[in-house]
Amino acid sequence: MNNQQQAKNITYYRVIYGDCDSMAIVYYANYLRFFEIGRTELLREAGLTYRDVEDRGFFLPATESYLKYVKPALYDDLLTIETMIGFVKKASSRFDYAIYKGEDLVVRGYTIHACLDRDNKIVRFPDFLLNVLKGE
């Protein structure tokens, strides 16, 4: 998939106390939750929810994640979560993320997800999901 066809979503999130450590800085693991928010909204914007995928018997567990912290986010910051499809293969896909506070990059990273059936076996993406991931 080339960058011109690449699906992209922008979601806004206000940091709450529960997201922070004792220094009022966003706890590092919470960025993965923010990635999930962006990924969920990207699919929803394309007309598909995780519930739709699961109701059809498919699951998208994360098999790999990467985060690069650039700058801290603090309590009450308004974050912009940018989510894009990085790549789509037969049975896996990568979502790329960048989280900003205003113009400043806070964190960037990615998650890779496999496609599983109800028996937890790796399967090819079904057409309905593949079309969404490829932006078709």
N, CA, C and O atoms as a GROMACS GRO file, in nm:
protein
  544
    1MET      N    1   0.086  -0.117   0.000
    1MET     CA    2   0.000   0.000   0.000
    1MET      C    3   0.090   0.123   0.000
    1MET      O    4   0.186   0.129   0.078
    2ASN      N    5   0.062   0.218  -0.085
    2ASN     CA    6   0.143   0.339  -0.085
    2ASN      C    7   0.084   0.442   0.011
    2ASN      O    8  -0.029   0.427   0.056
    3ASN      N    9   0.162   0.544   0.040
    3ASN     CA   10   0.120   0.644   0.138
    3ASN      C   11  -0.002   0.723   0.095
    3ASN      O   12  -0.074   0.775   0.180
    4GLN      N   13  -0.029   0.733  -0.036
    4GLN     CA   14  -0.144   0.809  -0.082
    4GLN      C   15  -0.275   0.740  -0.045
    4GLN      O   16  -0.377   0.807  -0.027
    5GLN      N   17  -0.275   0.608  -0.034
    5GLN     CA   18  -0.396   0.534   0.000
    5GLN      C   19  -0.407   0.507   0.150
    5GLN      O   20  -0.508   0.455   0.196
    6GLN      N   21  -0.305   0.542   0.223
    6GLN     CA   22  -0.295   0.505   0.362
    6GLN      C   23  -0.406   0.566   0.447
    6GLN      O   24  -0.426   0.688   0.449
    7ALA      N   25  -0.478   0.478   0.518
    7ALA     CA   26  -0.582   0.526   0.610
    7ALA      C   27  -0.514   0.597   0.727
    7ALA      O   28  -0.409   0.554   0.774
    8LYS      N   29  -0.576   0.705   0.773
    8LYS     CA   30  -0.520   0.782   0.884
    8LYS      C   31  -0.635   0.831   0.970
    8LYS      O   32  -0.741   0.870   0.919
    9ASN      N   33  -0.615   0.830   1.100
    9ASN     CA   34  -0.714   0.882   1.193
    9ASN      C   35  -0.646   0.976   1.291
    9ASN      O   36  -0.531   0.954   1.331
   10ILE      N   37  -0.717   1.081   1.328
   10ILE     CA   38  -0.670   1.172   1.433
   10ILE      C   39  -0.775   1.172   1.543
   10ILE      O   40  -0.893   1.198   1.518
   11THR      N   41  -0.731   1.141   1.664
   11THR     CA   42  -0.818   1.136   1.781
   11THR      C   43  -0.755   1.223   1.890
   11THR      O   44  -0.633   1.229   1.903
   12TYR      N   45  -0.839   1.289   1.967
   12TYR     CA   46  -0.791   1.374   2.076
   12TYR      C   47  -0.823   1.307   2.209
   12TYR      O   48  -0.928   1.245   2.227
   13TYR      N   49  -0.729   1.322   2.303
   13TYR     CA   50  -0.746   1.260   2.434
   13TYR      C   51  -0.690   1.355   2.540
   13TYR      O   52  -0.578   1.404   2.527
   14ARG      N   53  -0.769   1.380   2.645
   14ARG     CA   54  -0.726   1.462   2.758
   14ARG      C   55  -0.673   1.370   2.868
   14ARG      O   56  -0.743   1.279   2.912
   15VAL      N   57  -0.550   1.394   2.912
   15VAL     CA   58  -0.487   1.311   3.015
   15VAL      C   59  -0.559   1.330   3.148
   15VAL      O   60  -0.580   1.443   3.192
   16ILE      N   61  -0.597   1.219   3.212
   16ILE     CA   62  -0.662   1.222   3.343
   16ILE      C   63  -0.562   1.178   3.450
   16ILE      O   64  -0.455   1.125   3.419
   17TYR      N   65  -0.597   1.202   3.578
   17TYR     CA   66  -0.508   1.162   3.688
   17TYR      C   67  -0.472   1.014   3.681
   17TYR      O   68  -0.357   0.977   3.706
   18GLY      N   69  -0.569   0.931   3.647
   18GLY     CA   70  -0.545   0.787   3.644
   18GLY      C   71  -0.443   0.743   3.540
   18GLY      O   72  -0.394   0.630   3.546
   19ASP      N   73  -0.409   0.832   3.446
   19ASP     CA   74  -0.308   0.800   3.344
   19ASP      C   75  -0.166   0.827   3.394
   19ASP      O   76  -0.069   0.787   3.329
   20CYS      N   77  -0.154   0.894   3.508
   20CYS     CA   78  -0.025   0.948   3.551
   20CYS      C   79   0.038   0.870   3.666
   20CYS      O   80  -0.030   0.800   3.741
   21ASP      N   81   0.170   0.885   3.676
   21ASP     CA   82   0.242   0.830   3.790
   21ASP      C   83   0.246   0.934   3.902
   21ASP      O   84   0.177   1.036   3.893
   22SER      N   85   0.324   0.910   4.005
   22SER     CA   86   0.328   1.001   4.120
   22SER      C   87   0.391   1.137   4.088
   22SER      O   88   0.383   1.230   4.168
   23MET      N   89   0.453   1.149   3.971
   23MET     CA   90   0.513   1.276   3.930
   23MET      C   91   0.421   1.355   3.837
   23MET      O   92   0.461   1.457   3.781
   24ALA      N   93   0.296   1.307   3.822
   24ALA     CA   94   0.196   1.369   3.733
   24ALA      C   95   0.236   1.360   3.585
   24ALA      O   96   0.190   1.439   3.503
   25ILE      N   97   0.322   1.263   3.554
   25ILE     CA   98   0.364   1.235   3.416
   25ILE      C   99   0.290   1.110   3.371
   25ILE      O  100   0.271   1.017   3.450
   26VAL      N  101   0.247   1.107   3.246
   26VAL     CA  102   0.178   0.988   3.195
   26VAL      C  103   0.267   0.866   3.215
   26VAL      O  104   0.382   0.864   3.170
   27TYR      N  105   0.213   0.765   3.282
   27TYR     CA  106   0.283   0.640   3.305
   27TYR      C  107   0.311   0.574   3.170
   27TYR      O  108   0.222   0.566   3.086
   28TYR      N  109   0.434   0.528   3.149
   28TYR     CA  110   0.479   0.485   3.017
   28TYR      C  111   0.390   0.382   2.950
   28TYR      O  112   0.367   0.389   2.829
   29ALA      N  113   0.338   0.286   3.025
   29ALA     CA  114   0.256   0.180   2.965
   29ALA      C  115   0.123   0.232   2.913
   29ALA      O  116   0.061   0.169   2.827
   30ASN      N  117   0.078   0.346   2.963
   30ASN     CA  118  -0.050   0.400   2.917
   30ASN      C  119  -0.046   0.446   2.772
   30ASN      O  120  -0.151   0.460   2.709
   31TYR      N  121   0.073   0.469   2.718
   31TYR     CA  122   0.079   0.505   2.577
   31TYR      C  123   0.029   0.392   2.488
   31TYR      O  124  -0.027   0.417   2.381
   32LEU      N  125   0.048   0.268   2.530
   32LEU     CA  126  -0.008   0.155   2.454
   32LEU      C  127  -0.161   0.161   2.454
   32LEU      O  128  -0.224   0.126   2.355
   33ARG      N  129  -0.219   0.204   2.564
   33ARG     CA  130  -0.364   0.221   2.570
   33ARG      C  131  -0.408   0.334   2.477
   33ARG      O  132  -0.511   0.324   2.411
   34PHE      N  133  -0.330   0.440   2.472
   34PHE     CA  134  -0.361   0.550   2.380
   34PHE      C  135  -0.351   0.503   2.235
   34PHE      O  136  -0.430   0.543   2.150
   35PHE      N  137  -0.251   0.417   2.208
   35PHE     CA  138  -0.241   0.358   2.074
   35PHE      C  139  -0.368   0.280   2.042
   35PHE      O  140  -0.421   0.289   1.931
   36GLU      N  141  -0.417   0.204   2.139
   36GLU     CA  142  -0.539   0.126   2.117
   36GLU      C  143  -0.658   0.217   2.087
   36GLU      O  144  -0.741   0.186   2.001
   37ILE      N  145  -0.666   0.329   2.156
   37ILE     CA  146  -0.774   0.425   2.129
   37ILE      C  147  -0.766   0.471   1.983
   37ILE      O  148  -0.867   0.474   1.913
   38GLY      N  149  -0.647   0.507   1.938
   38GLY     CA  150  -0.630   0.551   1.800
   38GLY      C  151  -0.663   0.443   1.700
   38GLY      O  152  -0.730   0.469   1.599
   39ARG      N  153  -0.618   0.322   1.726
   39ARG     CA  154  -0.643   0.208   1.636
   39ARG      C  155  -0.792   0.178   1.627
   39ARG      O  156  -0.846   0.155   1.519
   40THR      N  157  -0.859   0.178   1.741
   40THR     CA  158  -1.003   0.153   1.745
   40THR      C  159  -1.078   0.258   1.666
   40THR      O  160  -1.171   0.226   1.592
   41GLU      N  161  -1.039   0.384   1.681
   41GLU     CA  162  -1.108   0.492   1.610
   41GLU      C  163  -1.077   0.492   1.461
   41GLU      O  164  -1.162   0.531   1.381
   42LEU      N  165  -0.956   0.450   1.423
   42LEU     CA  166  -0.925   0.439   1.280
   42LEU      C  167  -1.019   0.338   1.214
   42LEU      O  168  -1.076   0.366   1.109
   43LEU      N  169  -1.035   0.222   1.277
   43LEU     CA  170  -1.126   0.120   1.222
   43LEU      C  171  -1.270   0.170   1.222
   43LEU      O  172  -1.342   0.151   1.124
   44ARG      N  173  -1.310   0.233   1.330
   44ARG     CA  174  -1.448   0.284   1.340
   44ARG      C  175  -1.475   0.387   1.229
   44ARG      O  176  -1.581   0.386   1.167
   45GLU      N  177  -1.379   0.476   1.207
   45GLU     CA  178  -1.395   0.577   1.103
   45GLU      C  179  -1.408   0.514   0.964
   45GLU      O  180  -1.473   0.569   0.875
   46ALA      N  181  -1.347   0.396   0.946
   46ALA     CA  182  -1.355   0.324   0.819
   46ALA      C  183  -1.482   0.239   0.810
   46ALA      O  184  -1.505   0.171   0.710
   47GLY      N  185  -1.565   0.243   0.916
   47GLY     CA  186  -1.693   0.171   0.913
   47GLY      C  187  -1.691   0.033   0.975
   47GLY      O  188  -1.782  -0.046   0.951
   48LEU      N  189  -1.587   0.003   1.054
   48LEU     CA  190  -1.575  -0.130   1.113
   48LEU      C  191  -1.532  -0.116   1.259
   48LEU      O  192  -1.441  -0.039   1.289
   49THR      N  193  -1.597  -0.187   1.348
   49THR     CA  194  -1.555  -0.186   1.488
   49THR      C  195  -1.491  -0.319   1.525
   49THR      O  196  -1.509  -0.419   1.455
   50TYR      N  197  -1.416  -0.319   1.634
   50TYR     CA  198  -1.360  -0.444   1.682
   50TYR      C  199  -1.471  -0.544   1.712
   50TYR      O  200  -1.455  -0.664   1.688
   51ARG      N  201  -1.581  -0.496   1.762
   51ARG     CA  202  -1.695  -0.586   1.790
   51ARG      C  203  -1.742  -0.653   1.661
   51ARG      O  204  -1.771  -0.773   1.661
   52ASP      N  205  -1.750  -0.577   1.551
   52ASP     CA  206  -1.788  -0.635   1.422
   52ASP      C  207  -1.691  -0.747   1.383
   52ASP      O  208  -1.734  -0.855   1.340
   53VAL      N  209  -1.562  -0.721   1.398
   53VAL     CA  210  -1.460  -0.819   1.362
   53VAL      C  211  -1.476  -0.945   1.446
   53VAL      O  212  -1.477  -1.056   1.394
   54GLU      N  213  -1.490  -0.927   1.578
   54GLU     CA  214  -1.503  -1.041   1.668
   54GLU      C  215  -1.633  -1.116   1.648
   54GLU      O  216  -1.636  -1.239   1.657
   55ASP      N  217  -1.742  -1.045   1.620
   55ASP     CA  218  -1.870  -1.112   1.593
   55ASP      C  219  -1.862  -1.201   1.470
   55ASP      O  220  -1.938  -1.297   1.458
   56ARG      N  221  -1.771  -1.170   1.379
   56ARG     CA  222  -1.754  -1.252   1.258
   56ARG      C  223  -1.651  -1.362   1.279
   56ARG      O  224  -1.620  -1.437   1.186
   57GLY      N  225  -1.598  -1.372   1.402
   57GLY     CA  226  -1.510  -1.484   1.436
   57GLY      C  227  -1.362  -1.459   1.416
   57GLY      O  228  -1.284  -1.554   1.404
   58PHE      N  229  -1.321  -1.332   1.412
   58PHE     CA  230  -1.180  -1.300   1.394
   58PHE      C  231  -1.131  -1.211   1.508
   58PHE      O  232  -1.208  -1.134   1.566
   59PHE      N  233  -1.002  -1.224   1.538
   59PHE     CA  234  -0.943  -1.149   1.649
   59PHE      C  235  -0.808  -1.093   1.603
   59PHE      O  236  -0.742  -1.152   1.517
   60LEU      N  237  -0.770  -0.980   1.660
   60LEU     CA  238  -0.648  -0.910   1.617
   60LEU      C  239  -0.554  -0.883   1.735
   60LEU      O  240  -0.535  -0.767   1.772
   61PRO      N  241  -0.496  -0.987   1.794
   61PRO     CA  242  -0.408  -0.963   1.908
   61PRO      C  243  -0.278  -0.896   1.865
   61PRO      O  244  -0.227  -0.919   1.755
   62ALA      N  245  -0.226  -0.813   1.953
   62ALA     CA  246  -0.095  -0.752   1.929
   62ALA      C  247   0.012  -0.858   1.948
   62ALA      O  248   0.010  -0.933   2.045
   63THR      N  249   0.105  -0.864   1.854
   63THR     CA  250   0.216  -0.959   1.863
   63THR      C  251   0.350  -0.889   1.885
   63THR      O  252   0.450  -0.952   1.920
   64GLU      N  253   0.349  -0.758   1.864
   64GLU     CA  254   0.471  -0.680   1.882
   64GLU      C  255   0.432  -0.534   1.906
   64GLU      O  256   0.334  -0.485   1.849
   65SER      N  257   0.509  -0.466   1.990
   65SER     CA  258   0.487  -0.323   2.010
   65SER      C  259   0.621  -0.254   2.028
   65SER      O  260   0.718  -0.312   2.077
   66TYR      N  261   0.623  -0.128   1.988
   66TYR     CA  262   0.743  -0.046   2.000
   66TYR      C  263   0.699   0.095   2.033
   66TYR      O  264   0.603   0.147   1.976
   67LEU      N  265   0.770   0.157   2.127
   67LEU     CA  266   0.744   0.296   2.163
   67LEU      C  267   0.876   0.370   2.176
   67LEU      O  268   0.973   0.315   2.230
   68LYS      N  269   0.881   0.491   2.127
   68LYS     CA  270   0.997   0.579   2.144
   68LYS      C  271   0.946   0.705   2.212
   68LYS      O  272   0.870   0.783   2.154
   69TYR      N  273   0.989   0.724   2.336
   69TYR     CA  274   0.946   0.840   2.414
   69TYR      C  275   1.034   0.959   2.378
   69TYR      O  276   1.157   0.949   2.378
   70VAL      N  277   0.971   1.071   2.348
   70VAL     CA  278   1.044   1.191   2.307
   70VAL      C  279   1.034   1.300   2.413
   70VAL      O  280   1.131   1.369   2.442
   71LYS      N  281   0.916   1.313   2.470
   71LYS     CA  282   0.889   1.422   2.564
   71LYS      C  283   0.773   1.377   2.653
   71LYS      O  284   0.684   1.306   2.606
   72PRO      N  285   0.772   1.415   2.781
   72PRO     CA  286   0.662   1.369   2.868
   72PRO      C  287   0.530   1.440   2.840
   72PRO      O  288   0.527   1.556   2.800
   73ALA      N  289   0.422   1.368   2.862
   73ALA     CA  290   0.288   1.427   2.867
   73ALA      C  291   0.249   1.432   3.014
   73ALA      O  292   0.285   1.345   3.092
   74LEU      N  293   0.174   1.535   3.050
   74LEU     CA  294   0.139   1.560   3.190
   74LEU      C  295  -0.012   1.558   3.210
   74LEU      O  296  -0.089   1.562   3.114
   75TYR      N  297  -0.050   1.554   3.336
   75TYR     CA  298  -0.191   1.561   3.371
   75TYR      C  299  -0.257   1.681   3.303
   75TYR      O  300  -0.202   1.791   3.302
   76ASP      N  301  -0.373   1.659   3.246
   76ASP     CA  302  -0.459   1.758   3.181
   76ASP      C  303  -0.410   1.804   3.044
   76ASP      O  304  -0.472   1.892   2.984
   77ASP      N  305  -0.300   1.748   2.994
   77ASP     CA  306  -0.258   1.780   2.857
   77ASP      C  307  -0.361   1.725   2.759
   77ASP      O  308  -0.418   1.618   2.780
   78LEU      N  309  -0.383   1.798   2.652
   78LEU     CA  310  -0.467   1.750   2.543
   78LEU      C  311  -0.373   1.690   2.439
   78LEU      O  312  -0.290   1.760   2.381
   79LEU      N  313  -0.388   1.560   2.416
   79LEU     CA  314  -0.302   1.489   2.323
   79LEU      C  315  -0.373   1.465   2.190
   79LEU      O  316  -0.495   1.445   2.186
   80THR      N  317  -0.296   1.468   2.085
   80THR     CA  318  -0.345   1.432   1.952
   80THR      C  319  -0.283   1.299   1.916
   80THR      O  320  -0.160   1.286   1.909
   81ILE      N  321  -0.367   1.199   1.894
   81ILE     CA  322  -0.320   1.064   1.860
   81ILE      C  323  -0.340   1.046   1.710
   81ILE      O  324  -0.453   1.043   1.661
   82GLU      N  325  -0.230   1.034   1.636
   82GLU     CA  326  -0.237   1.007   1.492
   82GLU      C  327  -0.208   0.860   1.470
   82GLU      O  328  -0.108   0.807   1.518
   83THR      N  329  -0.296   0.794   1.398
   83THR     CA  330  -0.283   0.651   1.372
   83THR      C  331  -0.291   0.626   1.222
   83THR      O  332  -0.378   0.680   1.154
   84MET      N  333  -0.200   0.544   1.171
   84MET     CA  334  -0.198   0.509   1.029
   84MET      C  335  -0.170   0.360   1.014
   84MET      O  336  -0.112   0.297   1.104
   85ILE      N  337  -0.211   0.306   0.902
   85ILE     CA  338  -0.174   0.168   0.870
   85ILE      C  339  -0.031   0.170   0.818
   85ILE      O  340   0.000   0.242   0.723
   86GLY      N  341   0.056   0.092   0.882
   86GLY     CA  342   0.195   0.085   0.838
   86GLY      C  343   0.213  -0.012   0.724
   86GLY      O  344   0.270   0.023   0.620
   87PHE      N  345   0.163  -0.134   0.741
   87PHE     CA  346   0.164  -0.232   0.633
   87PHE      C  347   0.054  -0.334   0.657
   87PHE      O  348   0.003  -0.348   0.769
   88VAL      N  349   0.019  -0.404   0.551
   88VAL     CA  350  -0.078  -0.512   0.559
   88VAL      C  351  -0.020  -0.631   0.484
   88VAL      O  352   0.014  -0.620   0.366
   89LYS      N  353  -0.007  -0.744   0.554
   89LYS     CA  354   0.036  -0.869   0.491
   89LYS      C  355  -0.083  -0.964   0.491
   89LYS      O  356  -0.195  -0.924   0.524
   90LYS      N  357  -0.061  -1.089   0.454
   90LYS     CA  358  -0.171  -1.185   0.444
   90LYS      C  359  -0.242  -1.209   0.577
   90LYS      O  360  -0.365  -1.220   0.580
   91ALA      N  361  -0.166  -1.216   0.685
   91ALA     CA  362  -0.226  -1.249   0.815
   91ALA      C  363  -0.179  -1.157   0.928
   91ALA      O  364  -0.200  -1.187   1.045
   92SER      N  365  -0.117  -1.046   0.892
   92SER     CA  366  -0.074  -0.950   0.995
   92SER      C  367  -0.076  -0.809   0.938
   92SER      O  368  -0.071  -0.788   0.817
   93SER      N  369  -0.082  -0.714   1.029
   93SER     CA  370  -0.078  -0.574   0.988
   93SER      C  371  -0.007  -0.493   1.096
   93SER      O  372   0.002  -0.533   1.212
   94ARG      N  373   0.041  -0.379   1.053
   94ARG     CA  374   0.110  -0.289   1.145
   94ARG      C  375   0.038  -0.155   1.146
   94ARG      O  376   0.000  -0.101   1.042
   95PHE      N  377   0.019  -0.104   1.267
   95PHE     CA  378  -0.037   0.029   1.287
   95PHE      C  379   0.074   0.119   1.339
   95PHE      O  380   0.146   0.081   1.432
   96ASP      N  381   0.090   0.236   1.279
   96ASP     CA  382   0.190   0.333   1.322
   96ASP      C  383   0.121   0.447   1.395
   96ASP      O  384   0.010   0.487   1.360
   97TYR      N  385   0.188   0.498   1.498
   97TYR     CA  386   0.128   0.601   1.584
   97TYR      C  387   0.226   0.714   1.609
   97TYR      O  388   0.347   0.694   1.614
   98ALA      N  389   0.171   0.833   1.624
   98ALA     CA  390   0.247   0.949   1.674
   98ALA      C  391   0.151   1.024   1.765
   98ALA      O  392   0.038   1.053   1.728
   99ILE      N  393   0.198   1.056   1.884
   99ILE     CA  394   0.116   1.130   1.980
   99ILE      C  395   0.184   1.265   2.004
   99ILE      O  396   0.303   1.273   2.034
  100TYR      N  397   0.103   1.370   1.989
  100TYR     CA  398   0.153   1.507   2.002
  100TYR      C  399   0.084   1.579   2.117
  100TYR      O  400  -0.032   1.552   2.150
  101LYS      N  401   0.158   1.672   2.177
  101LYS     CA  402   0.103   1.771   2.269
  101LYS      C  403   0.122   1.904   2.198
  101LYS      O  404   0.233   1.957   2.194
  102GLY      N  405   0.015   1.957   2.143
  102GLY     CA  406   0.029   2.074   2.056
  102GLY      C  407   0.109   2.034   1.934
  102GLY      O  408   0.074   1.939   1.864
  103GLU      N  409   0.216   2.107   1.908
  103GLU     CA  410   0.304   2.076   1.793
  103GLU      C  411   0.416   1.978   1.830
  103GLU      O  412   0.485   1.928   1.742
  104ASP      N  413   0.433   1.952   1.960
  104ASP     CA  414   0.546   1.872   2.007
  104ASP      C  415   0.516   1.724   2.006
  104ASP      O  416   0.413   1.679   2.058
  105LEU      N  417   0.607   1.646   1.946
  105LEU     CA  418   0.596   1.501   1.947
  105LEU      C  419   0.625   1.450   2.087
  105LEU      O  420   0.728   1.484   2.146
  106VAL      N  421   0.536   1.370   2.140
  106VAL     CA  422   0.552   1.311   2.273
  106VAL      C  423   0.606   1.169   2.262
  106VAL      O  424   0.702   1.133   2.329
  107VAL      N  425   0.544   1.089   2.176
  107VAL     CA  426   0.583   0.949   2.160
  107VAL      C  427   0.545   0.905   2.019
  107VAL      O  428   0.448   0.954   1.961
  108ARG      N  429   0.622   0.812   1.966
  108ARG     CA  430   0.587   0.750   1.839
  108ARG      C  431   0.609   0.600   1.856
  108ARG      O  432   0.684   0.557   1.944
  109GLY      N  433   0.544   0.523   1.773
  109GLY     CA  434   0.562   0.379   1.783
  109GLY      C  435   0.473   0.304   1.688
  109GLY      O  436   0.413   0.361   1.596
  110TYR      N  437   0.466   0.175   1.711
  110TYR     CA  438   0.382   0.091   1.627
  110TYR      C  439   0.338  -0.033   1.705
  110TYR      O  440   0.396  -0.067   1.808
  111THR      N  441   0.235  -0.097   1.654
  111THR     CA  442   0.195  -0.230   1.701
  111THR      C  443   0.173  -0.317   1.578
  111THR      O  444   0.127  -0.269   1.475
  112ILE      N  445   0.206  -0.444   1.591
  112ILE     CA  446   0.180  -0.542   1.486
  112ILE      C  447   0.076  -0.638   1.540
  112ILE      O  448   0.083  -0.681   1.654
  113HIS      N  449  -0.022  -0.670   1.455
  113HIS     CA  450  -0.134  -0.754   1.495
  113HIS      C  451  -0.149  -0.871   1.400
  113HIS      O  452  -0.141  -0.855   1.278
  114ALA      N  453  -0.171  -0.989   1.457
  114ALA     CA  454  -0.200  -1.109   1.377
  114ALA      C  455  -0.351  -1.121   1.362
  114ALA      O  456  -0.427  -1.063   1.439
  115CYS      N  457  -0.392  -1.197   1.263
  115CYS     CA  458  -0.534  -1.228   1.246
  115CYS      C  459  -0.556  -1.372   1.290
  115CYS      O  460  -0.497  -1.465   1.235
  116LEU      N  461  -0.642  -1.391   1.390
  116LEU     CA  462  -0.672  -1.524   1.443
  116LEU      C  463  -0.818  -1.556   1.424
  116LEU      O  464  -0.903  -1.467   1.417
  117ASP      N  465  -0.847  -1.687   1.416
  117ASP     CA  466  -0.987  -1.730   1.413
  117ASP      C  467  -1.030  -1.767   1.555
  117ASP      O  468  -0.954  -1.749   1.651
  118ARG      N  469  -1.150  -1.819   1.568
  118ARG     CA  470  -1.203  -1.854   1.702
  118ARG      C  471  -1.122  -1.962   1.773
  118ARG      O  472  -1.128  -1.975   1.895
  119ASP      N  473  -1.046  -2.040   1.696
  119ASP     CA  474  -0.962  -2.145   1.754
  119ASP      C  475  -0.821  -2.096   1.783
  119ASP      O  476  -0.731  -2.176   1.810
  120ASN      N  477  -0.802  -1.965   1.777
  120ASN     CA  478  -0.671  -1.903   1.800
  120ASN      C  479  -0.565  -1.948   1.700
  120ASN      O  480  -0.447  -1.956   1.732
  121LYS      N  481  -0.609  -1.978   1.578
  121LYS     CA  482  -0.516  -2.015   1.471
  121LYS      C  483  -0.497  -1.894   1.381
  121LYS      O  484  -0.592  -1.820   1.352
  122ILE      N  485  -0.374  -1.875   1.337
  122ILE     CA  486  -0.345  -1.765   1.245
  122ILE      C  487  -0.411  -1.795   1.112
  122ILE      O  488  -0.396  -1.903   1.055
  123VAL      N  489  -0.485  -1.695   1.062
  123VAL     CA  490  -0.554  -1.708   0.934
  123VAL      C  491  -0.532  -1.581   0.852
  123VAL      O  492  -0.495  -1.477   0.905
  124ARG      N  493  -0.557  -1.593   0.723
  124ARG     CA  494  -0.552  -1.474   0.636
  124ARG      C  495  -0.663  -1.379   0.676
  124ARG      O  496  -0.768  -1.420   0.727
  125PHE      N  497  -0.639  -1.251   0.652
  125PHE     CA  498  -0.745  -1.154   0.676
  125PHE      C  499  -0.863  -1.184   0.586
  125PHE      O  500  -0.845  -1.208   0.466
  126PRO      N  501  -0.984  -1.184   0.641
  126PRO     CA  502  -1.101  -1.197   0.554
  126PRO      C  503  -1.114  -1.071   0.468
  126PRO      O  504  -1.065  -0.964   0.506
  127ASP      N  505  -1.180  -1.084   0.355
  127ASP     CA  506  -1.191  -0.971   0.262
  127ASP      C  507  -1.248  -0.845   0.326
  127ASP      O  508  -1.199  -0.735   0.300
  128PHE      N  509  -1.351  -0.860   0.410
  128PHE     CA  510  -1.414  -0.742   0.470
  128PHE      C  511  -1.314  -0.662   0.553
  128PHE      O  512  -1.322  -0.539   0.557
  129LEU      N  513  -1.222  -0.730   0.618
  129LEU     CA  514  -1.122  -0.663   0.701
  129LEU      C  515  -1.004  -0.616   0.617
  129LEU      O  516  -0.951  -0.507   0.638
  130LEU      N  517  -0.962  -0.699   0.524
  130LEU     CA  518  -0.851  -0.663   0.436
  130LEU      C  519  -0.882  -0.535   0.360
  130LEU      O  520  -0.794  -0.449   0.345
  131ASN      N  521  -1.003  -0.522   0.311
  131ASN     CA  522  -1.041  -0.401   0.236
  131ASN      C  523  -1.032  -0.276   0.323
  131ASN      O  524  -0.988  -0.171   0.276
  132VAL      N  525  -1.073  -0.287   0.449
  132VAL     CA  526  -1.064  -0.172   0.540
  132VAL      C  527  -0.918  -0.138   0.568
  132VAL      O  528  -0.880  -0.021   0.564
  133LEU      N  529  -0.837  -0.239   0.596
  133LEU     CA  530  -0.697  -0.215   0.628
  133LEU      C  531  -0.621  -0.155   0.510
  133LEU      O  532  -0.529  -0.075   0.529
  134LYS      N  533  -0.658  -0.194   0.391
  134LYS     CA  534  -0.592  -0.142   0.271
  134LYS      C  535  -0.652  -0.010   0.224
  134LYS      O  536  -0.604   0.050   0.127
  135GLY      N  537  -0.756   0.035   0.292
  135GLY     CA  538  -0.817   0.162   0.255
  135GLY      C  539  -0.902   0.155   0.130
  135GLY      O  540  -0.919   0.255   0.060
  136GLU      N  541  -0.956   0.037   0.102
  136GLU     CA  542  -1.039   0.019  -0.018
  136GLU      C  543  -1.187   0.025   0.014
  136GLU      O  544  -1.270   0.011  -0.075
   0.00000   0.00000   0.00000
